[in-house]
Amino acid sequence: MKKGIQLGILLLAQLSLGQTAQPKLPCAYSGAILRDDNGQIVSFTSPQMKSRATRKVDVGVAFMGSLDFKATFMYQVLVGPTGNVTCIKRITGLPVADAEVEKAVRQWKFKPVDKNGKPVASMGVMEFYLCNISCGKEGTRYSIVD
């Protein structure tokens, strides 16, 4: 009996190690979300997200001229079934500039996604590099819409 329990625990442990980690949503969401054939949540890359955008809003011009910085901003974005941004979560960024970048990203719109003919939410990561001082070979970058 004791060996049977130990074998069962060992089997469960091995099964859990073989599971792929699910991406975590940036906020609580209970609606349908895009999943692959194995039931895993699909997470679009930054280039994929940007190519799916139907409306892009840039950071304010006044904001760009008021700070000296160089930073990469990365957000996890949940897009609702209609293509509107439902929520975002900062992964990396510059705290003094995050609010302006986040404000712009929240206004983006994306091509709606459907699964089996029904609209579903989708998730992805968006990355932006902004720089206006000591930018090196990347050069000066004021925009998130390019």
C-alpha positions as CSV (number, residue, x, y, z in Angstrom):
1,M,0.0,0.0,0.0
2,K,2.8,2.4,1.0
3,K,4.6,1.7,-2.3
4,G,1.4,2.3,-4.3
5,I,1.0,5.8,-2.7
6,Q,4.7,6.6,-3.3
7,L,4.4,5.5,-6.9
8,G,1.2,7.6,-7.4
9,I,2.9,10.7,-6.0
10,L,5.9,10.1,-8.2
11,L,3.7,9.7,-11.3
12,L,1.8,12.9,-10.5
13,A,5.1,14.8,-9.9
14,Q,6.4,13.6,-13.3
15,L,3.2,14.7,-15.0
16,S,3.3,18.1,-13.5
17,L,6.9,18.6,-14.6
18,G,5.9,17.8,-18.2
19,Q,3.4,20.6,-18.3
20,T,4.2,23.8,-20.1
21,A,3.7,26.9,-18.0
22,Q,0.6,28.9,-19.0
23,P,1.2,32.6,-19.7
24,K,-0.5,34.6,-16.9
25,L,-3.0,37.2,-17.9
26,P,-2.3,40.8,-17.0
27,C,-5.6,41.1,-15.2
28,A,-8.6,39.1,-14.1
29,Y,-10.5,38.0,-17.1
30,S,-13.2,35.3,-17.3
31,G,-14.2,35.5,-21.0
32,A,-13.0,33.3,-23.9
33,I,-9.4,33.8,-24.9
34,L,-7.5,32.6,-27.9
35,R,-6.0,29.2,-27.3
36,D,-4.0,26.8,-29.5
37,D,-5.2,23.2,-30.3
38,N,-3.6,22.0,-27.0
39,G,-5.7,24.5,-24.9
40,Q,-2.7,26.7,-24.2
41,I,-3.2,30.5,-24.3
42,V,-1.7,32.0,-27.4
43,S,0.6,35.0,-26.8
44,F,1.5,37.2,-29.8
45,T,4.9,38.6,-30.1
46,S,5.5,42.4,-30.2
47,P,5.9,42.5,-34.0
48,Q,2.7,40.4,-34.4
49,M,0.8,42.8,-32.0
50,K,2.0,45.8,-33.9
51,S,1.1,44.3,-37.2
52,R,-2.4,43.6,-35.9
53,A,-3.0,47.1,-34.7
54,T,-5.6,49.1,-36.6
55,R,-5.2,52.2,-34.5
56,K,-2.0,53.4,-32.9
57,V,-1.7,56.3,-30.5
58,D,1.7,57.9,-29.8
59,V,3.1,59.3,-26.6
60,G,2.6,63.1,-26.2
61,V,5.1,65.4,-27.8
62,A,5.3,67.5,-24.7
63,F,6.2,64.4,-22.7
64,M,9.1,63.5,-25.0
65,G,10.7,67.0,-24.7
66,S,10.4,67.2,-21.0
67,L,12.6,64.3,-20.0
68,D,16.1,62.9,-20.9
69,F,16.0,59.1,-21.0
70,K,16.8,55.9,-22.8
71,A,14.6,52.9,-22.0
72,T,12.9,49.8,-23.3
73,F,9.2,49.6,-22.3
74,M,7.5,46.2,-22.4
75,Y,3.9,45.5,-21.6
76,Q,1.7,42.4,-21.5
77,V,-1.5,43.4,-23.2
78,L,-5.0,41.7,-23.1
79,V,-7.2,42.7,-26.1
80,G,-10.9,42.1,-25.8
81,P,-13.0,40.4,-28.4
82,T,-13.9,43.7,-30.0
83,G,-10.2,44.7,-30.5
84,N,-10.1,47.2,-27.7
85,V,-7.3,47.0,-25.0
86,T,-8.9,45.4,-21.9
87,C,-5.9,45.8,-19.6
88,I,-2.1,46.0,-19.6
89,K,0.7,45.2,-17.2
90,R,4.2,46.6,-17.2
91,I,7.0,44.1,-17.5
92,T,9.8,46.6,-17.9
93,G,10.0,50.4,-18.3
94,L,11.1,53.6,-16.8
95,P,8.8,54.5,-13.9
96,V,8.8,58.3,-14.6
97,A,7.7,57.6,-18.2
98,D,5.5,54.5,-17.8
99,A,2.2,56.5,-17.3
100,E,2.5,58.3,-20.6
101,V,3.5,55.1,-22.6
102,E,0.8,53.1,-20.9
103,K,-1.8,55.9,-21.6
104,A,-1.0,55.7,-25.3
105,V,-1.0,51.9,-25.5
106,R,-4.4,51.7,-23.8
107,Q,-5.8,53.6,-26.8
108,W,-4.5,51.2,-29.4
109,K,-7.1,49.0,-31.2
110,F,-6.4,45.6,-32.8
111,K,-8.0,43.4,-35.4
112,P,-10.5,41.2,-33.6
113,V,-9.6,37.5,-33.2
114,D,-12.1,34.7,-33.6
115,K,-12.0,31.0,-32.8
116,N,-14.5,28.7,-34.4
117,G,-16.4,31.8,-35.7
118,K,-16.8,33.4,-32.3
119,P,-14.9,36.5,-31.1
120,V,-12.4,35.9,-28.4
121,A,-9.9,37.9,-26.4
122,S,-6.2,37.7,-27.3
123,M,-3.0,38.4,-25.5
124,G,0.5,39.6,-26.4
125,V,3.6,41.5,-25.5
126,M,4.4,44.9,-26.8
127,E,7.9,46.3,-26.7
128,F,9.0,49.9,-27.4
129,Y,12.4,51.5,-27.3
130,L,12.4,55.2,-26.6
131,C,15.5,57.4,-26.4
132,N,16.4,61.1,-26.6
133,I,19.9,61.2,-25.1
134,S,23.0,59.1,-25.6
135,C,21.1,56.8,-28.0
136,G,24.1,55.1,-29.6
137,K,23.7,53.2,-32.9
138,E,19.9,52.8,-32.4
139,G,19.5,56.6,-32.8
140,T,17.0,58.9,-31.3
141,R,13.6,57.4,-31.0
142,Y,10.5,59.4,-29.9
143,S,7.7,57.4,-31.2
144,I,5.9,54.1,-30.3
145,V,3.9,53.9,-33.4
146,D,6.6,53.1,-35.9
